[in-house]
Amino acid sequence: MTEPTIRLSAVDPTADALFVYGTLRFGRILAALLGRVPSTAPAGAAGWRAAALTRRPYPGLVPAPGQTASGLLLSGLSAREWRVLDDFEDDEYELVPLMVESGTGGSPGTVWSYIWAAPDEVLPGNWEADSFAERQLDRYAARLEGF
């Protein structure tokens, strides 16, 4: 078994959830990476946005007062699945604890999320999941499914 990466050193895979707001919101992407779709629940991160990035099909989570990034909470991930997702994430991401609110009216809680740490690549507009699904999901997922 491989040692967890430094980014994962504080994560408790038996208890912690991951907030995803970009390509990992799609079951097809999760299935290609993990071989299954873990439990999900809608959630939002107030004070953040899923920003479009220069020449990248996926977003980066960046601070944005007055906005809320919508996404999903992934739970029930194994230690192996955490490592797979961590390997999938670009080096420009930092894994940090993040306060989110459940989309089902639950109370806010702290989970983990990958935030974008390369501000020079952040575009003014938000990344649109519907646009990605319509224009790029099939090609993006097929590339992952080929590995």
Steps between C-alpha positions, in 0.01 A plus 500: 500500500634840402549768765246784470618816333587802712171666399310208653691482828225672704208317336318226691366287214259318731321818607578794271300618200623677187326802346519483119386781271639419155550190288476272806131596524434262212434134574667395176826666606485348849426156356793529258737592783367290788309220333185613680304810594525568875221645712426860410298785646450853365696773678617858461804698612410860583770755419646286221447453125590234246708718270570429136874456442724590210527213247356241739168314470457486879452775762689619803334593829597856589384749766202709388319706763126503439500187282439135576660212315260213453617143496475162666633336811662164433494271801595143574827524307762239578865592561579367150227718347631810680843426349355453151315831521805675643713368214234619254512857634748739343803620698352852500232384744534510877292266716350706783223477759199692376167600658204388290126494537297196409262551212240305695473762774748340736725707721837623371801283554867477414608264225797484264527661159761578239538875454687661211837652591611653166324839491651606167298228322161600647254653252232751602214266407372196683538146369163366386428132568217490244723641228775250586248213492371607161831577330779304668381228738490216248852567369642564849342185648602283203863606552480394867316177420783406263751467784 
